[in-house]
Amino acid sequence: MADNTNVQYNEESIRSLDWKEHIRLRPGMYIGKLGDGASLDDGIYVLVKEIVDNSIDEHMMGNGKTIEIKISEHRVEVRDYGRGIPLGKVVDCVSKINTGGKYDSGAFQKSVGLNGVGTKAVNALSNYFKVQSFRDGKSKWAEFAQGELIRESGEETTSQRNGTFIAFEPDNAIFKNFRYIPQYLDNMIWNYCYLNAGLTVSFNGQKYFSQHGLLDLLRSKTDEDAIRYPIVHLKGEDIELALTHGNQYGEEYYSFVNGQYTTQGGTHLAAFREAIVRAVREHFGKDYAPEDIRSSIVAAVAIRVQEPVFESQTKTKLGSNTISPDPNSTTIRTFVNDFVKERLDNYLHMNHEARDALKKRIEQSERERKELAGIKKLANERAKKANLHNKKLRDCRLHLTDLKNEGRLESTLFITEGDSASGSITKSRNVQTQAVFSLRGKPLNCFGLTKKVVYENEEFNLLQHALDIENGVENLRYSRIVIATDADVDGMHIRLLLMTFFLQFFPDLVRNGHLYILETPLFRVRNKKETIYCYSEEEKQQAVTKLGNKPEITRFKGLGEISPEEFGKFIGEDMRLEPIILQKETSIQKLLTYYMGKNTPDRQRFIIENLKIEKNIEEMVLA
C-alpha cells in the first residue's frame, strides 16, 4: 500500500480546469458512457441528440418545419431553419458554459435542453466542430478543434434561409474505433417525427414524416393481426398517449418528455402505469391485479413540462415531480392520472368492442398468472437454492442496478457453452464488470411455448434469475447480455435458440439494446515481431500482405481453442460486439415463425433456392 503521509497539500494542489478541459477529463458527467457506437446509449449518439434537440426546440417554438441531417462514417451535419443564433453570440453559445437562450422560459417554454451544456460538450469532445448561423440575410461562422476556437468569420451577406448549421467529427481519441449504426439513428429520427407531427426530417437524403404522432409510432411497433383492439389515441394539452394490448409477454412502453425519449422512464411513466390500473379498475368496477391489467400492454406516452429535471445530463429518466417549477403547480402524477381517468373512461364507454376485448385480455392474463403460480413457487425455491451454489454463474462485482456507480453501464454477462470456452472467459474477464453464465449443451427451442417452460426448464429459470428479469427488465442486473458461442454451425444454432428465448419472453430486453453477439477472431497471423488477430478472410489477407514473408497462420475453430491470455484481448477495451437490433417494422411473431417454426414454406423455399446457387458455384469450380 502506498505511503501518502509525505504528500504536500497546499495552494499549489488546487487546480482550476477550464470548461473544455473539464468536459474532456470527465466526459461521463456530460454524455454518459463513451463506447464505440455498438450500444444505443453510447456517447456518439448523445452528441447527435444534443445538436438535434436544439433544432427540435426551435421547431416546437414554431420556427422551421424541416431539419436536414447528414451522417457519414465519422462526420455529422445538422441544418435547421429556425431563427438562427444571434450573430453576436455564435461563438459564445457553443463555447461558454451557462450561455444560451433557454434560461428565459418565455423564449423556450418547454424545451429539452435547459442547462446550456449540451452543445459545448459536443464541441469539446470533437476533433472538428463548426457552427454557422444564418439570420436576416447575414451569416457568421466559427470553427473549433477540441473546444478551442481556431478561426471565425465576420458578418457576411447570405441568400440562405434563416437557421443554424452545425458540423462535428467526434474525437477518435475519446471514442475509440467508433462507428454510427444506421438502425439506431433511424429509430432516433423516427421518434423525433412521431413526437412532432408535421415535422419533416431529411436524413442522408431520405424523408421522415409523421402525420398522426404517437398513433403512427404504435402502428410501427405492433402487428395489426396481433393486437386485441384498435390502438387508442388520446391527446390533450401537454399530453398525448396511445395504447393497445397484444399477445406478447411483458409490458412495452415508449415514454417521452418535451420530445426527449426517456428510455429509463421516470415520474411520468410511473404515473402513467399507475393511471392505467386506476382507470380500468374504476371503469369495470373490479379490483383487477395491476399485473393482469398491464400484461401484454403496448403504450406510448408523451408529456411537456416547464423546466424538466432529469436524473442525468443524458436525459434518459425524468426526475421532476411537478409540471412547472412553481411550487403550487400540479404534480405530474395528478396531471397524468386525471387525464387518463377521464379520457380513457370516456373512450371505453363509447367503444364497446374495445372495452370487451380489453376485459377479455385482462381475464386471460389473470387465468395464466394463476396457472403459473404453483410452478413459479417451486421453480423460485429451486433457483434460490441453486443461487447459493450456482455453478452456472460466475458473477461480477458491479451491476446495472448499482445506481451510484458509473461502472454499472459496463456490466456484462457472457452466455457461453461448454467448459473450455467458459473457462477461458472466466479466467480472462474483468471481475469488476464481467460475469459468465455457462450453458450445458444446446438450450431448448422455446418458440410457440408458453412462459411455463421458463420455470420448468432449469437452465432458463436460472438464467432468468441471474438476470433478475422475472417481472420485467426494470431490475436487469447487467447492461449488456453477450452471447459468446463458436462461429460454427452448432454455435450459430445456439445463438438462434437464445435469441428466440429472449424475443419470445423478454422482448423489451432486445428492444432496449441489451443483447449482443460477441465477435471473436477467426485467424491469428503472426511473425516474430507482430501478431494480428483477424475477424474475416479479408482481414486475414490484409494481415498476410502486411507481415509478408509467409507468416504463421492459425485458424481458431472454437472459443475453447483460444487461451485465456489471448481471450483477454478480445473482451477488453477493444471488444467487438454486434448488437441485436429490431427494425422499426419488425414483427417478432413473424420473425420467430420464419426462423424457428416447423419447416415453414417460406424458409424451405429460401433454403432450396440457396442450395441451387451453391450447386451452380460448385459446378463452375469443377469445370
C-alpha positions in Angstrom: 0.0 0.0 0.0 1.4 3.4 -1.0 2.6 5.8 1.8 1.0 9.2 1.2 2.0 10.7 4.5 4.6 13.0 3.0 2.4 14.3 0.1 2.0 18.1 0.4 -1.5 19.5 0.3 -1.3 23.3 -0.2 -2.4 26.1 -2.6 -0.5 24.5 -5.4 -2.5 21.3 -5.1 -5.7 23.2 -6.1 -6.2 23.3 -9.8 -8.9 25.0 -11.9 -9.9 23.5 -15.2 -11.4 25.5 -17.9 -14.7 24.3 -19.4 -13.3 22.2 -22.2 -10.6 20.5 -20.1 -13.3 19.5 -17.5 -15.6 18.0 -20.2 -12.7 16.1 -21.8 -11.4 14.9 -18.4 -14.9 13.8 -17.2 -17.0 13.2 -20.3 -19.2 10.7 -18.4 -20.7 13.6 -16.4 -21.9 15.2 -19.7 -22.8 12.4 -22.1 -23.0 9.2 -20.0 -20.7 6.3 -21.2 -18.4 6.6 -24.1 -18.5 3.3 -26.1 -17.8 2.7 -29.8 -21.4 3.0 -31.1 -22.4 -0.6 -30.5 -24.9 0.4 -27.8 -27.8 2.8 -28.5 -26.9 4.8 -25.4 -23.2 5.2 -26.4 -21.8 8.8 -26.3 -21.6 9.3 -30.1 -25.4 9.1 -30.3 -25.8 11.5 -27.3 -23.7 14.0 -29.3 -26.1 13.8 -32.3 -29.1 14.2 -30.0 -27.6 17.3 -28.2 -27.4 19.1 -31.5 -30.7 17.9 -33.0 -32.5 18.7 -29.7 -31.7 22.3 -30.2 -33.3 22.2 -33.7 -36.3 20.4 -32.3 -36.7 23.1 -29.7 -36.8 25.7 -32.4 -39.5 23.7 -34.3 -41.6 23.4 -31.1 -41.5 27.2 -30.8 -42.9 27.4 -34.3 -39.7 28.1 -36.1 -38.9 25.8 -39.0 -40.7 22.7 -40.3 -37.7 21.0 -41.8 -34.4 19.7 -40.3 -31.6 18.2 -42.6 -29.2 15.7 -41.1 -26.3 14.1 -42.8 -24.2 11.4 -41.0 -21.3 9.7 -42.6 -18.8 7.3 -41.0 -17.2 9.9 -38.8 -19.0 13.2 -39.5 -22.3 14.7 -38.5 -24.0 17.7 -40.1 -27.3 19.3 -38.9 -29.1 22.2 -40.6 -32.3 23.6 -39.3 -34.5 26.5 -40.5 -35.3 28.2 -37.2 -34.4 31.7 -36.2 -30.7 31.2 -36.2 -28.3 32.0 -33.3 -28.0 35.8 -32.8 -24.8 36.6 -34.8 -23.1 38.4 -32.0 -23.4 35.2 -29.8 -22.4 32.5 -32.3 -19.1 31.7 -30.6 -20.4 32.1 -27.0 -23.3 29.8 -27.5 -21.1 26.9 -28.4 -18.1 27.6 -26.2 -19.2 29.3 -22.9 -20.8 27.2 -20.3 -24.0 28.6 -18.9 -24.5 30.7 -22.1 -27.7 30.1 -24.1 -31.2 31.2 -24.9 -33.1 28.7 -22.8 -32.8 30.2 -19.3 -35.7 32.6 -20.1 -38.7 30.3 -20.1 -40.5 32.9 -22.2 -38.2 32.1 -25.2 -38.3 28.3 -24.8 -41.3 27.3 -22.7 -40.9 23.6 -22.8 -37.6 22.7 -24.3 -35.4 19.6 -23.7 -32.1 21.4 -23.0 -32.0 24.0 -20.3 -28.6 24.0 -18.7 -26.5 25.3 -21.6 -24.1 22.4 -21.6 -25.0 20.0 -24.4 -23.6 21.9 -27.5 -20.5 22.8 -25.5 -19.9 19.2 -24.7 -20.2 18.2 -28.3 -17.7 21.0 -29.2 -15.2 19.9 -26.5 -15.4 16.2 -27.5 -14.9 16.8 -31.2 -11.8 16.9 -33.3 -13.6 19.4 -35.5 -16.6 21.5 -34.8 -18.2 24.2 -37.0 -21.2 26.4 -36.2 -22.8 28.8 -38.7 -25.8 31.0 -38.2 -28.0 32.5 -40.9 -30.1 35.4 -39.8 -32.0 38.0 -41.8 -29.7 37.9 -44.9 -26.5 37.8 -42.9 -24.3 34.9 -41.7 -21.4 34.2 -39.3 -19.4 31.0 -38.7 -16.7 29.7 -36.3 -14.6 26.6 -36.3 -13.1 24.7 -33.3 -10.8 21.8 -32.5 -11.4 20.0 -29.2 -13.3 23.1 -28.0 -10.5 25.5 -28.9 -11.5 28.3 -31.4 -9.3 28.1 -34.4 -11.0 30.6 -36.8 -14.1 32.6 -37.2 -15.7 34.9 -39.8 -17.1 38.3 -39.6 -20.7 39.0 -40.6 -21.2 38.0 -44.2 -24.1 38.6 -46.7 -26.1 35.4 -47.5 -29.1 34.4 -49.6 -29.7 31.3 -47.4 -32.8 31.0 -45.2 -32.6 31.7 -41.5 -31.4 28.9 -39.3 -28.3 27.2 -37.9 -25.8 24.7 -39.4 -23.6 22.6 -37.2 -21.0 20.0 -38.2 -18.7 17.9 -36.0 -16.4 15.0 -36.0 -16.2 13.1 -32.7 -12.7 12.8 -31.2 -11.4 9.3 -32.0 -9.0 9.5 -29.1 -12.0 9.5 -26.8 -14.5 7.4 -28.8 -12.1 4.7 -29.9 -12.9 2.7 -33.1 -16.4 4.3 -33.1 -19.0 3.8 -35.8 -22.6 5.0 -36.2 -25.1 2.2 -36.7 -27.8 3.3 -39.1 -30.6 1.5 -37.4 -30.0 3.4 -34.1 -30.1 6.7 -36.0 -33.2 5.6 -37.9 -35.1 4.9 -34.7 -33.9 8.2 -33.1 -35.1 10.2 -36.1 -38.5 8.4 -36.3 -39.0 9.2 -32.6 -38.4 12.9 -33.3 -41.0 12.8 -36.1 -43.6 10.9 -34.0 -43.3 13.5 -31.3 -43.5 16.4 -33.6 -46.3 15.6 -36.1 -45.9 17.8 -39.2 -42.1 18.0 -38.9 -40.0 16.7 -41.8 -36.5 15.4 -41.2 -34.2 14.6 -44.1 -31.7 12.0 -43.1 -29.0 11.3 -45.7 -31.5 12.2 -48.4 -34.4 10.1 -47.0 -37.5 11.9 -45.8 -39.0 11.1 -42.4 -42.5 12.4 -41.6 -45.4 11.5 -39.2 -48.9 12.8 -39.6 -50.5 11.1 -36.6 -47.8 11.3 -33.9 -47.9 8.5 -31.3 -50.6 6.6 -33.2 -48.0 6.2 -36.0 -45.4 5.1 -33.5 -47.5 2.3 -32.1 -48.6 1.3 -35.6 -44.9 0.8 -36.4 -44.3 -1.2 -33.3 -47.3 -3.6 -33.5 -48.7 -6.2 -35.9 -52.3 -5.3 -36.8 -53.2 -9.0 -36.7 -51.8 -9.5 -33.2 -53.3 -6.6 -31.2 -56.6 -7.2 -29.3 -58.3 -3.9 -30.2 -57.6 -0.9 -32.4 -54.9 1.5 -30.9 -56.4 4.0 -28.5 -55.0 7.5 -29.3 -55.8 10.4 -26.9 -54.4 13.9 -27.0 -54.7 16.8 -24.6 -52.9 19.9 -23.7 -49.3 18.9 -23.0 -50.1 15.2 -23.0 -50.5 12.6 -25.7 -50.9 8.8 -25.4 -51.5 5.7 -27.4 -52.1 2.2 -26.2 -53.3 -1.3 -27.0 -52.9 -4.9 -25.8 -51.3 -7.7 -27.7 -50.4 -11.3 -27.1 -46.7 -10.9 -26.2 -45.2 -11.3 -22.7 -44.4 -8.3 -20.5 -45.1 -4.6 -20.8 -43.8 -2.4 -23.6 -43.6 1.4 -23.2 -42.2 4.3 -25.1 -42.1 7.4 -22.9 -41.1 11.0 -23.8 -40.7 14.4 -22.1 -40.6 17.5 -24.2 -39.6 15.4 -27.2 -36.9 13.5 -25.4 -37.1 9.7 -25.5 -36.7 8.8 -21.8 -35.5 5.2 -22.2 -35.4 4.7 -18.4 -38.8 6.2 -17.8 -39.2 8.3 -14.7 -42.0 10.0 -12.8 -44.2 10.4 -15.9 -44.1 6.7 -16.9 -44.6 5.6 -13.3 -47.7 7.9 -13.1 -49.0 6.5 -16.5 -48.6 2.9 -15.4 -50.5 3.7 -12.2 -53.2 5.7 -14.0 -54.0 2.8 -16.4 -54.6 0.5 -13.5 -56.8 3.0 -11.6 -58.8 3.9 -14.7 -59.5 0.3 -15.7 -60.5 -0.7 -12.2 -62.9 2.2 -11.8 -64.4 1.6 -15.3 -65.1 -2.1 -14.8 -65.8 -1.8 -11.0 -63.4 -4.7 -10.4 -60.2 -4.9 -8.3 -58.1 -6.5 -11.0 -54.4 -7.1 -10.2 -52.1 -4.4 -11.7 -50.0 -7.1 -13.5 -53.1 -8.5 -15.1 -54.2 -5.1 -16.4 -50.8 -4.2 -17.8 -49.8 -7.6 -19.1 -49.2 -7.5 -22.9 -49.8 -3.7 -23.0 -48.0 -1.7 -25.7 -48.2 2.0 -25.0 -46.6 5.4 -25.7 -46.9 8.5 -23.5 -45.5 11.9 -24.1 -45.8 15.0 -21.9 -44.5 18.5 -22.0 -43.4 20.3 -18.8 -41.7 23.5 -18.0 -38.0 23.3 -16.9 -37.9 19.5 -16.6 -35.4 18.0 -14.2 -33.7 14.8 -15.5 -31.6 12.5 -13.4 -28.6 12.9 -15.6 -27.2 15.1 -18.4 -28.2 12.4 -20.9 -31.9 12.9 -20.0 -33.0 9.3 -20.1 -35.0 9.5 -16.9 -37.3 12.2 -15.7 -36.9 13.3 -12.1 -39.4 16.2 -12.0 -42.5 15.8 -9.7 -44.4 18.8 -11.0 -45.3 20.1 -14.4 -43.7 23.5 -13.8 -41.2 25.0 -11.2 -44.0 26.8 -9.5 -44.2 25.1 -6.0 -48.0 25.3 -6.3 -48.2 23.6 -9.7 -49.9 20.3 -10.3 -47.9 17.2 -9.7 -47.1 15.0 -12.7 -48.8 12.1 -11.0 -52.1 14.1 -10.6 -51.8 15.6 -14.1 -51.4 12.1 -15.8 -53.9 10.4 -13.6 -56.7 12.9 -14.2 -56.2 12.9 -17.9 -56.1 9.1 -18.2 -59.1 8.6 -15.9 -61.3 11.0 -17.8 -60.3 10.3 -21.4 -59.8 6.5 -21.2 -63.0 6.1 -19.3 -64.9 8.1 -22.0 -63.3 6.1 -24.8 -64.3 2.7 -23.3 -67.8 3.9 -22.8 -68.0 5.0 -26.4 -66.2 1.9 -27.9 -67.8 -1.2 -26.7 -65.8 -3.6 -28.8 -62.5 -2.3 -27.5 -63.9 -2.4 -24.0 -64.9 -6.1 -24.3 -61.6 -7.0 -25.9 -59.7 -5.3 -23.1 -61.7 -7.1 -20.4 -61.1 -10.4 -22.2 -57.4 -9.8 -22.3 -57.2 -8.9 -18.6 -59.1 -12.0 -17.6 -56.9 -14.2 -19.8 -53.8 -12.8 -18.1 -55.4 -13.5 -14.7 -56.0 -17.1 -15.6 -52.5 -17.5 -17.0 -51.0 -16.0 -13.8 -52.9 -18.3 -11.5 -52.0 -21.3 -13.6 -48.3 -20.4 -13.3 -48.4 -19.6 -9.6 -47.7 -23.1 -8.4 -45.0 -23.8 -10.9 -43.3 -20.4 -10.2 -43.2 -21.1 -6.5 -41.4 -24.4 -6.9 -39.1 -23.0 -9.6 -38.2 -20.0 -7.5 -37.4 -22.2 -4.5 -35.1 -24.3 -6.6 -33.5 -21.2 -8.0 -32.9 -19.8 -4.5 -31.1 -23.0 -3.5 -29.1 -23.0 -6.8 -28.1 -19.4 -6.3 -26.3 -20.3 -3.2 -24.1 -22.7 -5.2 -24.8 -21.7 -8.8 -22.2 -23.4 -10.8 -23.6 -21.8 -14.0 -22.9 -18.2 -12.9 -19.6 -16.6 -12.2 -20.8 -13.2 -11.1 -19.1 -9.8 -11.2 -19.0 -7.1 -8.5 -20.7 -4.2 -10.3 -24.3 -4.4 -11.7 -26.6 -2.2 -13.7 -28.7 -1.7 -10.5 -25.8 -0.1 -8.7 -27.1 3.4 -9.5 -24.4 5.4 -7.7 -21.5 3.7 -9.6 -20.5 4.9 -13.1 -19.1 1.4 -13.9 -22.6 -0.1 -13.8 -23.0 0.8 -17.5 -20.2 -1.6 -18.4 -21.6 -4.5 -16.5 -21.7 -7.5 -18.9 -23.0 -11.1 -18.7 -21.4 -13.5 -21.2 -23.6 -16.5 -22.0 -21.4 -19.3 -23.4 -21.5 -23.1 -23.9 -19.0 -25.7 -22.9 -16.4 -25.9 -20.1 -13.4 -24.9 -22.2 -15.0 -21.7 -23.6 -16.5 -20.8 -20.2 -13.1 -21.4 -18.6 -11.2 -19.2 -21.0 -13.7 -16.3 -20.5 -13.8 -16.8 -16.7 -10.0 -16.6 -16.4 -9.5 -13.6 -18.6 -12.6 -11.5 -17.7 -12.6 -8.3 -15.6 -14.2 -9.5 -12.4 -15.4 -6.0 -11.6 -17.8 -5.7 -14.6 -17.9 -9.1 -16.4 -19.9 -12.2 -15.4 -20.2 -15.6 -17.1 -23.2 -17.9 -17.4 -22.4 -21.4 -18.7 -24.8 -23.4 -20.7 -24.9 -27.2 -20.8 -25.3 -28.1 -24.5 -27.9 -26.6 -26.7 -30.9 -24.8 -25.0 -34.5 -25.8 -25.7 -36.2 -24.2 -28.8 -39.0 -22.4 -26.9 -40.8 -21.0 -30.0 -44.5 -21.4 -29.6 -44.2 -22.5 -25.9 -45.8 -20.6 -23.0 -43.9 -18.9 -20.2 -44.5 -22.1 -18.2 -41.4 -23.5 -19.9 -39.2 -20.8 -18.4 -39.9 -22.2 -14.9 -39.9 -25.8 -15.9 -36.6 -25.7 -17.7 -33.9 -25.4 -15.1 -31.4 -23.7 -17.4 -33.9 -21.0 -18.4 -35.1 -20.5 -14.9 -31.5 -20.0 -13.6 -30.7 -17.6 -16.4 -33.9 -15.6 -15.7 -32.8 -15.3 -12.0 -29.2 -14.5 -12.9 -30.5 -11.5 -15.0 -33.3 -10.8 -12.4 -35.9 -10.2 -15.2 -38.7 -12.4 -14.0 -41.0 -9.4 -13.5 -39.7 -7.3 -16.4 -36.4 -5.6 -17.3 -36.6 -2.8 -14.7 -34.3 -4.8 -12.4 -32.0 -6.1 -15.1 -28.6 -6.7 -13.4 -26.4 -6.3 -16.5 -26.2 -3.5 -19.1 -25.1 -6.0 -21.8 -26.0 -9.6 -22.3 -23.5 -11.1 -24.7 -24.0 -14.4 -26.5 -20.5 -15.9 -26.8 -20.6 -19.0 -28.9 -18.4 -20.6 -31.6 -18.7 -19.3 -35.1 -19.6 -22.8 -36.5 -23.0 -24.4 -37.3 -23.6 -25.5 -33.7 -22.6 -22.1 -32.3 -24.9 -20.3 -34.7 -27.8 -22.7 -33.7 -27.2 -21.9 -30.0 -27.3 -18.2 -30.8 -30.6 -18.6 -32.6 -32.1 -20.6 -29.7 -31.0 -18.0 -27.1 -32.3 -15.1 -29.2 -35.6 -17.0 -29.5 -35.8 -17.3 -25.7 -35.3 -13.5 -25.2 -37.5 -12.4 -28.1 -40.3 -14.8 -27.0 -40.4 -14.0 -23.3 -38.4 -10.8 -22.8 -38.6 -8.7 -26.0 -38.1 -5.4 -24.1 -34.5 -6.6 -23.3 -33.8 -6.7 -27.0 -35.8 -3.6 -27.9 -33.8 -1.6 -25.3 -30.5 -2.6 -26.8 -29.2 -5.0 -24.2 -28.5 -8.1 -26.3 -25.3 -8.6 -28.3 -23.2 -11.2 -30.2 -19.5 -11.5 -29.3 -17.2 -11.4 -32.3 -14.1 -13.4 -31.8 -11.2 -13.7 -34.3 -11.2 -16.5 -36.9 -7.5 -16.3 -37.6 -4.2 -15.3 -35.9 -1.5 -14.1 -38.3 2.0 -13.5 -36.8 5.7 -13.4 -37.3 8.4 -12.9 -34.8 7.7 -9.2 -34.4 3.9 -8.8 -34.6 0.7 -10.6 -34.1 -2.6 -9.6 -35.8 -6.0 -11.1 -35.0 -8.4 -11.3 -37.9 -12.2 -11.5 -37.9 -12.7 -12.3 -41.5 -11.0 -13.8 -44.6 -10.5 -10.2 -45.9 -8.7 -9.1 -42.7 -6.5 -12.3 -42.9 -5.4 -11.4 -46.4 -4.6 -7.9 -45.4 -2.6 -9.2 -42.4 -0.6 -11.6 -44.6 0.2 -8.8 -47.0 1.3 -6.5 -44.2 3.5 -9.1 -42.4 4.8 -10.7 -45.6 7.4 -13.5 -45.9 5.0 -16.4 -45.1 3.7 -15.6 -41.6 2.3 -18.2 -39.3 -1.5 -18.5 -39.7 -3.7 -20.2 -37.1 -7.4 -20.9 -37.7 -9.4 -20.8 -34.5 -12.2 -23.4 -34.7 -13.8 -22.7 -31.4 -13.6 -20.4 -28.3 -12.1 -23.2 -26.3 -9.0 -23.2 -28.5 -8.2 -19.6 -27.6 -6.0 -19.4 -24.5 -7.2 -17.3 -21.5 -4.3 -14.9 -22.1 -5.4 -14.3 -25.7 -9.0 -14.2 -24.8 -8.5 -11.2 -22.5 -7.6 -9.1 -25.6 -11.0 -9.8 -27.2 -13.2 -9.0 -24.3 -11.3 -5.9 -23.1 -11.2 -2.3 -24.3 -11.3 -3.4 -28.0 -14.1 -5.9 -27.6 -16.1 -6.3 -30.8 -19.9 -6.6 -30.2 -22.6 -6.9 -32.8 -25.9 -5.6 -31.3 -29.2 -7.4 -32.0 -31.4 -4.7 -33.4 -35.1 -4.9 -34.1 -36.0 -2.9 -37.2 -38.9 -0.4 -36.8 -41.2 -2.6 -38.8 -40.2 -5.9 -37.4 -43.0 -8.3 -36.2 -41.4 -10.6 -33.6 -44.1 -13.2 -34.1 -43.5 -13.3 -37.9 -39.7 -13.3 -37.4 -39.7 -16.2 -35.0 -42.2 -18.2 -37.1 -40.0 -17.8 -40.2 -36.7 -18.9 -38.5 -37.8 -21.1 -35.6 -41.2 -22.6 -36.8 -41.5 -26.1 -38.1 -40.2 -26.0 -41.7 -42.3 -23.1 -42.9 -42.8 -23.0 -46.7 -41.0 -19.6 -47.0 -37.9 -20.9 -45.2 -38.0 -24.2 -47.2 -38.1 -22.1 -50.4 -35.2 -19.9 -49.3 -33.1 -22.9 -48.4 -33.8 -24.7 -51.7 -33.1 -21.6 -53.8 -29.8 -21.0 -52.0 -28.8 -24.7 -52.3 -29.2 -24.3 -56.1 -26.9 -21.3 -56.1 -24.3 -23.3 -54.1 -24.6 -26.2 -56.5 -24.1 -23.9 -59.5 -21.0 -22.5 -57.9 -19.6 -26.0 -57.3 -20.2 -26.9 -60.9 -18.4 -23.8 -62.1 -15.4 -24.6 -59.8 -15.3 -28.2 -61.1 -15.5 -27.0 -64.7 
